[in-house]
Amino acid sequence: MAALTEPARPVTGRGEYLWETMSVLWPAPARVERSGRAAGPWPGRAGRAREQTEYLVLPNEARAVLLLPRRPRRAAAAALRNYKASAAGPQRFLLRSLALAARAGLADALPHRITVRSTSDGPEADVVSYLQKVLGCDVVASLRIGPPRANRKPVLELLSPRGAVLGFAKVGVTDLTRELIRAEAAALAALGGAGLGRLEVPRLLHHGQWRDHEVLVQAPLSGSGRTGSPAELTAAMAEVAAVQGVVTLQVSRSDYWRRLRSRLAACPPSEPVGALLRVIQDLEATARRTRLAFGCWHGDWTPWNMAFSGGRVLVWDWERFEDGVPVGFDAVHYQVQRAVTKNGTQAEAAAEAALFTAPMTLGPLGVKPGVAAFVAALYLLEIATRYLHDEAAEAGAELGDVGSWLLPTLSRFASRQAEPPHPGGDQP
């Protein structure tokens, strides 16, 4: 199987994506194939060492979320136990129970399997060989399969044969994901020396290139599984916002406002792009009369990218970290993503709720009630621009179609902003 770094068409199904990913991580002359419960020996090429690794596909190929190494059992158990670091309550108990079953060998009964037959052609032969070289130790890898989205990339949990977690590796295999890997490496390097108190970020262990791919390895974060308080979450978000300083600016004169317009204009021409550019134009007067605090944001702060432990908030996935954005973006993003993904709220209703509840959401971060809805609207514009730039809809992302939920909400908001203000009402 040859590596396929730039797919000719979007790969949306988990099964199809699984096989493409395996061909990238274990390129020819390695062989990746379905196997029964007793994979036969592979003779390999004359004079070359042979290695065979069997993976269990959970729950099955069509709905794959995890590739579990069948052996060693301790490593398989650890991969299951650590599958969702943000898990709490019943879900955390279930994962621990499954890990105990894997440790006892019960995972051997699972029928869906893939065998990787590789050769030891040096540290560049496959991704595991490369990771063993850069970490300087034996590595057992477990592969996580995420849902369709523009920034989907291979993520491997790296374990010792005895089940100790060594770290997590991300592999950038497209132009977008290579760019995001480089951005996350820079963010982790900067944040690692920032003297954070409310927040803990992964330690950067390695950033380099394997074949044509960007590779990042970060140390694990160990959460306790407890539920944190809103005050802890707000304090951590405020710390991120201020990590490189906070400045107050007139929005229309900020670099952010100019970047937002230029990024949107650079997207492939489409009806949503044109409509959102008109929204920006309609908000120009509001941007001229509004002053906001600008700082940093994580860029994708969600319940599944974080955990709580020892009075600190543990946060990973820093590939969208950015400076010079309105303070409060992380809080609105967290609210919208949790509403849609965790609570099942319709996307358009979640966007509308973000505008309506903005004073309550953003007040703890120091955003004044009169400008809170405008901050939330700027966030919605930001995320719409991201989805359009990344071609998220074409990649099959659940919220990628901005015309179905973000555009109607933003158009209504812009129309309301164009109306004459009520006497005595709050002015942004």
C-alpha positions as CSV (number, residue, x, y, z in Angstrom):
1,M,0.0,0.0,0.0
2,A,1.4,3.4,-0.9
3,A,1.1,6.4,1.3
4,L,-1.6,8.9,0.3
5,T,-0.8,12.3,1.8
6,E,-3.2,14.4,-0.2
7,P,-6.5,12.6,-0.9
8,A,-8.0,13.2,-4.3
9,R,-11.4,13.3,-2.8
10,P,-12.7,13.8,0.8
11,V,-12.6,10.7,3.0
12,T,-15.6,10.8,5.3
13,G,-16.3,7.3,6.4
14,R,-14.4,5.9,9.3
15,G,-13.7,2.6,7.6
16,E,-12.3,4.2,4.5
17,Y,-10.3,6.7,6.5
18,L,-8.9,3.9,8.7
19,W,-7.4,2.1,5.7
20,E,-6.0,5.3,4.2
21,T,-4.4,6.2,7.6
22,M,-2.9,2.8,8.0
23,S,-1.3,3.1,4.5
24,V,0.2,6.4,5.5
25,L,1.6,5.2,8.8
26,W,2.9,1.9,7.5
27,P,3.8,2.6,3.8
28,A,5.1,-0.1,1.4
29,P,6.8,-2.5,1.6
30,A,4.8,-3.0,4.8
31,R,1.5,-4.8,4.3
32,V,-1.6,-3.9,6.2
33,E,-4.5,-6.4,5.9
34,R,-7.5,-7.8,7.6
35,S,-6.7,-10.8,9.7
36,G,-8.5,-13.7,11.4
37,R,-8.0,-14.6,15.0
38,A,-4.7,-16.3,14.2
39,A,-2.7,-14.4,11.6
40,G,-0.1,-16.5,9.9
41,P,3.6,-15.8,9.7
42,W,5.0,-13.5,7.1
43,P,8.2,-14.5,5.4
44,G,9.2,-11.0,4.4
45,R,12.0,-10.3,2.0
46,A,15.2,-12.2,2.0
47,G,17.8,-10.8,4.4
48,R,15.3,-8.5,6.2
49,A,14.0,-8.7,9.7
50,R,10.3,-9.4,10.0
51,E,7.8,-7.8,12.5
52,Q,4.1,-8.5,12.8
53,T,1.7,-6.5,14.9
54,E,-2.0,-7.3,15.3
55,Y,-4.5,-4.6,16.2
56,L,-8.1,-5.0,17.4
57,V,-10.5,-2.6,15.7
58,L,-13.1,-1.2,18.2
59,P,-16.0,-1.5,17.8
60,N,-15.7,-2.6,14.1
61,E,-14.2,-1.4,10.9
62,A,-17.2,0.7,9.7
63,R,-17.4,2.6,13.0
64,A,-13.8,2.4,14.0
65,V,-12.8,4.7,16.9
66,L,-9.7,2.9,18.3
67,L,-7.1,0.4,17.1
68,L,-5.9,-1.5,20.1
69,P,-2.6,-3.5,20.1
70,R,-3.5,-7.1,20.9
71,R,-0.2,-7.6,22.7
72,P,1.3,-6.8,25.2
73,R,-1.9,-7.0,27.3
74,R,-0.7,-4.4,29.7
75,A,-0.4,-1.9,26.8
76,A,-3.8,-2.9,25.4
77,A,-5.3,-2.3,28.9
78,A,-3.7,1.1,29.2
79,A,-4.9,2.2,25.8
80,L,-8.4,1.4,26.8
81,R,-8.1,3.0,30.2
82,N,-6.8,6.2,28.8
83,Y,-9.0,6.4,25.7
84,K,-11.0,9.4,26.9
85,A,-9.0,11.5,29.4
86,S,-12.0,13.8,29.9
87,A,-14.3,10.9,30.8
88,A,-16.0,11.1,34.2
89,G,-18.6,9.1,36.1
90,P,-20.1,6.1,34.4
91,Q,-18.1,6.5,31.2
92,R,-14.8,6.5,33.2
93,F,-15.9,3.4,35.1
94,L,-16.8,1.6,31.9
95,L,-13.4,2.3,30.3
96,R,-11.6,1.1,33.5
97,S,-13.7,-2.1,33.4
98,L,-12.9,-2.7,29.8
99,A,-9.2,-2.2,30.6
100,L,-9.3,-4.8,33.3
101,A,-10.9,-7.2,30.8
102,A,-8.2,-6.5,28.2
103,R,-5.5,-7.1,30.9
104,A,-7.1,-10.5,31.6
105,G,-6.9,-11.4,27.9
106,L,-10.7,-11.1,27.2
107,A,-10.0,-8.7,24.3
108,D,-8.7,-11.7,22.3
109,A,-12.3,-12.6,21.7
110,L,-12.9,-9.5,19.6
111,P,-13.3,-10.5,15.9
112,H,-12.3,-7.3,14.0
113,R,-8.6,-7.3,13.4
114,I,-5.9,-5.8,11.3
115,T,-2.4,-7.1,10.9
116,V,0.6,-4.9,10.1
117,R,3.5,-6.8,8.6
118,S,6.5,-4.5,8.4
119,T,10.2,-4.7,7.7
120,S,13.0,-3.2,9.8
121,D,14.3,-0.9,7.0
122,G,15.6,1.6,9.6
123,P,14.0,4.4,11.6
124,E,12.1,5.9,8.6
125,A,10.4,2.6,7.6
126,D,7.1,3.4,9.4
127,V,5.8,5.8,12.0
128,V,6.4,3.5,15.0
129,S,10.0,3.0,14.0
130,Y,10.5,6.7,13.8
131,L,8.9,7.3,17.2
132,Q,11.0,4.7,18.8
133,K,14.1,6.5,17.4
134,V,13.1,10.0,18.6
135,L,12.0,8.7,22.1
136,G,14.9,6.3,22.5
137,C,12.8,3.4,23.8
138,D,10.4,0.6,22.8
139,V,7.0,1.9,21.7
140,V,3.7,0.2,21.5
141,A,1.1,2.4,19.6
142,S,-2.6,2.6,19.8
143,L,-4.4,4.5,17.0
144,R,-7.4,6.8,17.6
145,I,-9.9,7.5,14.7
146,G,-11.7,10.8,15.0
147,P,-15.0,11.9,13.2
148,P,-14.9,13.4,9.8
149,R,-13.5,17.0,9.9
150,A,-11.1,19.1,8.0
151,N,-8.3,18.9,10.6
152,R,-8.7,15.1,11.2
153,K,-5.3,13.5,11.5
154,P,-3.7,10.3,12.8
155,V,-3.3,10.5,16.6
156,L,-1.4,7.7,18.4
157,E,-1.1,7.0,22.1
158,L,2.4,5.8,22.8
159,L,2.9,3.2,25.4
160,S,5.7,1.1,26.9
161,P,5.3,-2.7,26.7
162,R,4.4,-2.6,30.4
163,G,1.6,-0.1,29.7
164,A,3.2,3.2,30.9
165,V,1.9,6.2,28.8
166,L,4.9,7.8,27.1
167,G,3.0,10.4,25.2
168,F,0.7,11.2,22.3
169,A,1.8,11.7,18.7
170,K,0.0,13.6,16.0
171,V,0.9,13.3,12.3
172,G,0.1,16.0,9.9
173,V,-0.5,14.5,6.4
174,T,-2.2,17.3,4.5
175,D,-1.3,20.9,3.9
176,L,-3.8,22.0,6.6
177,T,-2.8,19.4,9.2
178,R,0.9,20.0,8.6
179,E,0.3,23.7,9.3
180,L,-1.7,22.9,12.4
181,I,1.0,20.6,13.8
182,R,3.6,23.4,13.3
183,A,1.3,25.9,15.0
184,E,0.7,23.5,18.0
185,A,4.4,22.9,18.4
186,A,5.0,26.6,18.6
187,A,2.1,27.1,21.0
188,L,3.3,24.4,23.4
189,A,6.8,25.7,23.3
190,A,5.6,29.2,24.2
191,L,3.1,28.2,26.8
192,G,5.6,25.8,28.5
193,G,7.6,28.8,29.6
194,A,4.7,31.0,30.5
195,G,4.5,30.2,34.2
196,L,0.9,29.2,34.1
197,G,-0.9,28.7,37.5
198,R,-4.5,27.9,36.7
199,L,-3.8,25.9,33.7
200,E,-1.6,23.0,32.7
201,V,-0.6,22.2,29.1
202,P,1.2,19.2,27.6
203,R,5.0,19.3,27.6
204,L,6.4,19.2,24.1
205,L,8.6,16.2,23.7
206,H,9.4,16.3,20.0
207,H,8.6,18.1,16.8
208,G,10.1,16.9,13.5
209,Q,9.4,15.5,10.1
210,W,9.0,11.9,9.1
211,R,9.0,11.4,5.4
212,D,6.8,14.3,4.1
213,H,4.8,14.5,7.3
214,E,4.9,16.8,10.4
215,V,5.1,14.8,13.7
216,L,4.5,16.2,17.1
217,V,4.9,14.2,20.3
218,Q,3.6,15.6,23.6
219,A,3.7,14.3,27.2
220,P,0.4,13.0,28.7
221,L,-1.8,15.0,31.1
222,S,-3.3,13.0,33.9
223,G,-6.8,14.1,34.9
224,S,-8.6,13.0,38.0
225,G,-12.0,12.6,36.4
226,R,-13.6,15.1,38.7
227,T,-16.0,17.8,37.5
228,G,-14.6,21.3,37.8
229,S,-16.4,24.4,38.7
230,P,-17.4,27.2,36.3
231,A,-15.1,29.5,38.4
232,E,-12.1,27.2,37.7
233,L,-12.9,27.1,34.0
234,T,-13.3,30.9,33.8
235,A,-10.0,31.5,35.7
236,A,-8.1,29.2,33.3
237,M,-9.6,30.9,30.2
238,A,-8.7,34.4,31.6
239,E,-5.2,33.1,32.2
240,V,-4.9,32.1,28.5
241,A,-6.4,35.4,27.4
242,A,-3.7,37.3,29.3
243,V,-0.7,35.1,28.6
244,Q,0.8,37.5,26.1
245,G,-0.9,40.6,27.5
246,V,-4.3,42.2,26.9
247,V,-4.9,45.5,25.0
248,T,-8.1,47.5,24.5
249,L,-8.7,48.7,21.0
250,Q,-11.4,50.1,18.7
251,V,-12.5,47.1,16.8
252,S,-12.4,48.7,13.3
253,R,-8.8,49.7,13.9
254,S,-7.6,46.4,15.2
255,D,-5.5,43.9,13.3
256,Y,-8.1,41.3,14.1
257,W,-10.9,43.1,12.2
258,R,-8.6,43.5,9.1
259,R,-7.5,39.8,9.3
260,L,-11.0,38.6,9.6
261,R,-12.1,40.4,6.4
262,S,-9.0,39.4,4.5
263,R,-9.2,35.7,5.6
264,L,-12.8,35.5,4.5
265,A,-12.2,37.2,1.2
266,A,-9.4,34.7,0.5
267,C,-11.8,31.7,0.9
268,P,-13.0,30.0,-2.3
269,P,-15.8,32.1,-3.8
270,S,-19.2,30.8,-2.7
271,E,-22.6,32.2,-1.7
272,P,-21.9,31.9,2.1
273,V,-18.6,33.8,1.6
274,G,-20.3,36.6,-0.2
275,A,-23.1,36.8,2.4
276,L,-20.6,36.8,5.3
277,L,-18.6,39.6,3.7
278,R,-21.9,41.6,3.6
279,V,-22.4,40.8,7.3
280,I,-18.9,42.3,8.0
281,Q,-19.8,45.4,6.0
282,D,-23.1,45.7,7.9
283,L,-21.2,45.5,11.2
284,E,-18.6,48.1,10.2
285,A,-20.5,51.0,12.1
286,T,-20.7,48.8,15.2
287,A,-17.0,48.0,14.9
288,R,-16.1,51.8,14.7
289,R,-18.0,52.6,17.9
290,T,-16.9,49.6,19.9
291,R,-13.8,49.1,22.0
292,L,-12.9,45.6,23.1
293,A,-10.1,43.8,25.0
294,F,-7.9,41.7,22.8
295,G,-5.8,38.7,23.9
296,C,-5.1,35.1,23.2
297,W,-7.4,32.1,22.9
298,H,-7.0,28.4,22.8
299,G,-9.1,28.2,19.7
300,D,-10.9,24.9,20.3
301,W,-11.7,24.7,24.0
302,T,-14.3,22.0,24.5
303,P,-15.3,19.6,27.2
304,W,-13.4,16.8,25.4
305,N,-10.2,18.7,25.2
306,M,-9.8,19.2,28.9
307,A,-9.9,17.7,32.4
308,F,-9.6,18.9,36.0
309,S,-7.0,17.8,38.5
310,G,-5.6,19.3,41.7
311,G,-7.2,22.7,41.3
312,R,-5.9,23.2,37.8
313,V,-7.5,22.8,34.4
314,L,-5.7,20.5,32.0
315,V,-6.1,21.4,28.4
316,W,-4.7,19.9,25.2
317,D,-5.1,20.3,21.4
318,W,-3.5,23.8,21.1
319,E,-3.3,23.8,17.3
320,R,-5.6,26.8,16.9
321,F,-3.9,28.9,19.6
322,E,-3.8,32.6,18.5
323,D,-3.1,36.0,19.8
324,G,-5.0,39.3,19.1
325,V,-8.6,38.1,19.3
326,P,-11.4,39.5,21.4
327,V,-11.3,38.2,25.0
328,G,-14.2,35.8,25.5
329,F,-13.9,33.7,22.3
330,D,-13.0,30.6,24.3
331,A,-16.0,30.9,26.5
332,V,-18.4,31.2,23.6
333,H,-16.8,28.4,21.7
334,Y,-17.1,26.1,24.8
335,Q,-20.7,27.0,25.2
336,V,-21.7,26.4,21.5
337,Q,-19.8,23.2,21.1
338,R,-21.1,21.7,24.4
339,A,-24.6,22.7,23.5
340,V,-24.5,21.0,20.1
341,T,-22.3,18.0,20.9
342,K,-23.1,17.2,24.5
343,N,-26.6,18.4,24.9
344,G,-28.0,17.7,21.4
345,T,-29.1,21.3,20.7
346,Q,-29.8,22.3,17.1
347,A,-26.8,24.2,15.7
348,E,-28.7,27.3,14.8
349,A,-30.5,27.4,18.2
350,A,-27.1,27.1,19.8
351,A,-25.7,30.0,17.8
352,E,-28.7,32.2,18.7
353,A,-28.4,31.2,22.4
354,A,-24.7,32.3,22.3
355,L,-25.8,35.8,21.3
356,F,-28.7,36.0,23.8
357,T,-26.8,34.7,26.8
358,A,-23.5,36.5,26.0
359,P,-23.7,38.9,28.9
360,M,-23.9,36.0,31.4
361,T,-21.3,33.9,29.5
362,L,-18.8,36.7,29.1
363,G,-19.4,38.8,32.3
364,P,-17.0,36.7,34.4
365,L,-14.2,37.5,31.9
366,G,-14.8,41.2,32.3
367,V,-16.8,41.8,29.1
368,K,-19.4,44.5,29.6
369,P,-23.1,43.6,28.9
370,G,-23.4,46.2,26.2
371,V,-20.7,44.7,24.0
372,A,-21.1,41.0,24.9
373,A,-23.4,40.1,22.1
374,F,-21.0,41.7,19.6
375,V,-18.1,39.6,20.9
376,A,-20.3,36.5,20.5
377,A,-21.1,37.6,16.9
378,L,-17.5,38.1,16.2
379,Y,-16.8,34.6,17.4
380,L,-19.5,33.2,15.1
381,L,-17.9,35.1,12.2
382,E,-14.5,33.7,13.2
383,I,-15.7,30.1,13.3
384,A,-17.6,30.5,10.0
385,T,-14.4,31.8,8.4
386,R,-12.4,28.9,9.8
387,Y,-14.9,26.3,8.4
388,L,-15.0,28.0,5.0
389,H,-11.2,28.3,4.8
390,D,-10.7,24.7,5.9
391,E,-13.5,23.5,3.5
392,A,-15.0,21.7,6.5
393,A,-18.3,20.9,4.8
394,E,-16.4,19.1,2.0
395,A,-14.5,17.1,4.6
396,G,-17.8,15.9,6.1
397,A,-17.7,17.9,9.4
398,E,-20.9,17.9,11.3
399,L,-21.0,21.7,11.6
400,G,-19.2,22.5,8.4
401,D,-22.2,23.8,6.4
402,V,-22.1,27.4,7.7
403,G,-25.0,28.4,5.5
404,S,-27.4,26.2,7.4
405,W,-26.7,27.7,10.9
406,L,-24.1,30.4,11.2
407,L,-25.1,32.6,8.3
408,P,-28.8,33.0,9.2
409,T,-27.9,33.8,12.8
410,L,-25.3,36.4,11.8
411,S,-27.5,38.0,9.1
412,R,-30.2,38.6,11.6
413,F,-27.8,40.0,14.2
414,A,-26.3,42.4,11.6
415,S,-29.8,43.5,10.6
416,R,-30.6,44.3,14.2
417,Q,-27.3,46.3,14.6
418,A,-28.3,48.4,11.6
419,E,-31.5,49.5,13.3
420,P,-31.5,52.9,15.2
421,P,-30.6,52.4,18.9
422,H,-33.4,52.7,21.5
423,P,-33.1,55.9,23.6
424,G,-31.3,55.0,26.8
425,G,-30.3,51.6,25.6
426,D,-26.8,50.1,26.1
427,Q,-24.3,51.2,23.4
428,P,-21.5,49.0,22.4
